[in-house]
Structure formats: structure tokens, C-alpha cells
Amino acid sequence: MRWKKIVMSTLVLSLMGGSLLFADSVNEKVRLWVNGQEVQDGGYIIDGKTYVPIRSFEGLVNWSPTNNQVKFLKPNVHIFLFKGDTIFGNVNKGKLKFNVFSQVDNLVDSVVAVKVAITDPSGVQKDIQTQELANDSKDNFWFRTDDFTYDFKTTGKYMIGFYIKLSKNSEFELVSQKVITALN
């Protein structure tokens, strides 16, 4: 009688272990990299298909629970950096007065606001300028910041980010970025 319980327990535990191994092979977590940066949540391979979080692709995500739809908007944003009337890319360490010109096209929904911000190599972000837009701001438009003085204190890569706010109740979402490298 005792050996039947041992055999039955061994059989049950074996089946449970096999099920866990099978489930693990169906839902395999993978590391996800977008533009050279690892996405914190990563992705999954489920039944041979790769699934990734849509927010990791620098666009606007609009979830509508009423019709169970997700809309992903990725406008084309071209960012130009101007020191006076001269376009620049890399800078030397120190203070620099510049402005950011952004051209936005292929935007299929209206947006309520835009923002331009700079992030230093250590990850500290500073807003350059925020602007609320008219109700008909879609398809294409231009946005140029006022002149802005910034101190490039350390060498490294600084990111100029262009953010869009889809509605009054939403947060700003990064949709494009440009790198400035500060040299010695």
C-alpha cells in the first residue's frame, strides 16, 4: 500500500514538472533592444511569434477600452539644431545658445501639445520648451523653440527629445530624438 502512494506521488510530481517545462518553452522571455538600448520589460516568444511592448517604439499609443482597440501613431519628426542661422551637431563643453527646429509630418490624429527637452549623459532631463497646439494640429506642422542657453558640462552624448501629448489627460510621449555629442 505504501509503495502505491510513493509511485502515485512520483507520477504526479513528474507530470507537474513536465507541464511547467512545456509552459516555459511556449512562453519564452527574450531581451529586446531598440536603437541600442535594452527595453526594461523585454519581449516574449509565444507559439513561435515574438511579442514586444508597443510603447518601446517611441510613438503615441492610444488605448480605447470601448471598442477594444490600440492605435499606434508614429509621426515623422525631423529635428534640426540651430546656433544662430547655422545648423550644428557636435559641440564643445561649455555654454551654448541654440534653438531646436522640428518638422512633423504624417501625423494622422490631432494632438494637444508638444515639448522639446534635453537629457544629459547621466539621464537628467531639462525641458527646453512646451507649446499647446490648436485643435487642427495634425498631418504636418513646424515647431521652433525660442533660443535656449544650455551648459554642456561633461563630454558625452546628450539627447534632444521631441515629445507629443495626444490628449489633455495623457502624458507626453517621446516620438523622436537627436543626439548631440559634447567634445572636450
C-alpha positions in Angstrom: 0.0 0.0 0.0 2.8 2.4 0.9 4.6 1.7 -2.4 1.4 2.7 -4.3 1.4 6.1 -2.6 5.1 6.6 -3.5 4.6 5.6 -7.1 1.4 7.8 -7.4 3.3 10.8 -5.8 6.2 10.4 -8.1 3.9 10.2 -11.1 2.0 13.3 -10.1 5.2 15.3 -9.5 6.7 14.1 -12.8 3.6 15.3 -14.7 3.6 18.7 -12.9 7.3 19.2 -13.7 6.8 18.3 -17.4 3.9 20.7 -17.6 6.0 23.5 -16.2 8.8 22.8 -18.6 6.4 22.8 -21.5 4.8 26.1 -20.4 8.2 27.6 -20.1 9.1 26.6 -23.6 5.9 28.1 -25.0 6.3 31.5 -23.2 10.0 32.3 -23.6 11.1 35.7 -22.3 13.6 37.4 -24.6 15.8 40.5 -24.3 14.7 43.4 -26.5 16.9 46.1 -27.8 15.6 49.2 -29.6 18.1 51.7 -31.1 20.9 50.4 -28.9 19.1 50.5 -25.6 17.6 47.5 -23.8 13.9 47.7 -23.2 13.2 47.0 -19.5 10.2 44.7 -19.9 11.8 42.8 -22.9 9.6 40.7 -25.1 8.2 37.2 -25.3 8.1 34.4 -27.9 4.8 32.6 -27.7 4.0 29.8 -30.1 6.8 30.8 -32.4 5.8 34.5 -32.6 7.6 37.4 -31.0 5.6 39.9 -28.9 7.1 43.2 -27.8 5.6 46.1 -25.8 4.4 48.7 -28.3 5.5 51.7 -26.1 9.1 50.8 -26.7 9.0 52.1 -30.3 8.8 55.8 -29.5 5.3 56.6 -30.6 1.9 57.5 -29.3 -0.2 54.7 -28.0 -3.9 55.3 -27.7 -5.9 52.5 -26.0 -9.7 52.6 -26.4 -11.4 50.3 -24.0 -14.9 50.9 -25.5 -14.0 49.3 -28.8 -11.1 47.2 -27.6 -8.6 48.9 -29.9 -5.0 50.1 -29.7 -3.8 52.8 -32.1 -0.1 53.4 -32.5 0.9 56.7 -34.1 4.5 57.3 -35.2 4.8 60.6 -37.0 7.9 61.5 -39.0 9.8 64.1 -36.9 12.9 65.8 -38.3 14.9 67.7 -35.7 17.4 70.4 -36.7 19.7 72.3 -34.2 20.5 75.9 -34.9 23.2 78.1 -33.4 22.0 81.4 -34.8 21.4 80.6 -38.5 23.9 77.7 -38.6 23.0 74.1 -38.3 25.2 72.1 -35.9 25.5 68.6 -34.4 28.5 68.2 -32.1 29.5 70.8 -29.6 32.4 71.7 -27.3 32.0 71.6 -23.5 30.6 74.8 -22.1 27.6 77.0 -22.5 25.8 77.3 -25.9 22.8 79.3 -27.0 20.8 77.4 -29.6 17.2 76.6 -30.7 15.5 73.5 -32.0 13.5 73.4 -35.2 11.2 70.3 -35.6 9.3 69.4 -38.7 6.4 67.0 -38.1 4.6 65.2 -40.8 2.5 62.0 -41.3 0.5 62.7 -38.1 -2.9 61.2 -38.7 -4.6 62.4 -35.4 -4.8 65.8 -33.8 -2.5 66.4 -30.8 -2.9 69.0 -28.0 0.8 69.8 -27.1 4.4 69.3 -28.0 7.6 69.5 -25.9 11.3 69.6 -26.6 13.7 68.5 -23.8 17.4 67.7 -23.4 18.8 64.8 -21.5 22.4 64.8 -20.3 24.7 61.7 -20.3 23.7 60.9 -16.7 20.0 60.8 -17.6 18.9 64.2 -16.1 16.3 65.8 -18.3 15.6 69.5 -18.7 12.6 70.9 -20.6 13.5 73.4 -23.3 10.0 74.5 -24.3 6.4 73.3 -24.2 3.7 74.5 -26.5 -0.1 73.9 -26.6 -1.4 73.5 -30.1 -4.6 74.5 -31.9 -7.3 71.8 -32.4 -6.4 71.2 -36.0 -2.7 70.4 -35.4 -2.4 67.2 -37.4 -0.9 65.9 -40.6 2.1 68.3 -40.7 3.4 71.3 -38.8 6.6 73.0 -37.7 7.7 73.8 -34.2 10.7 76.0 -33.4 11.8 76.7 -29.8 13.0 80.1 -28.6 16.7 80.5 -28.1 17.9 78.4 -25.2 21.2 78.5 -23.3 22.5 75.2 -22.0 25.7 74.2 -20.2 27.2 71.1 -21.7 29.2 70.4 -18.5 30.6 66.9 -19.4 31.7 65.2 -22.5 29.3 62.6 -23.8 26.0 62.1 -25.7 23.1 64.5 -25.0 19.7 63.6 -26.3 17.3 66.2 -27.7 13.8 64.6 -27.4 10.6 65.6 -29.2 7.5 64.7 -27.2 3.8 64.8 -28.2 0.8 64.9 -25.9 -2.2 63.2 -27.6 -5.0 64.5 -25.2 -5.3 66.8 -22.2 -5.5 63.8 -19.9 -2.5 62.0 -21.3 1.2 62.3 -20.6 3.9 63.5 -23.0 5.3 60.6 -25.1 8.8 60.6 -26.8 8.4 60.3 -30.6 11.8 61.3 -31.9 15.3 62.1 -30.7 18.5 63.6 -31.9 22.0 63.2 -30.4 24.4 66.0 -29.6 27.9 64.8 -28.7 29.8 67.2 -26.4 33.6 67.0 -27.0 36.5 68.4 -24.9 
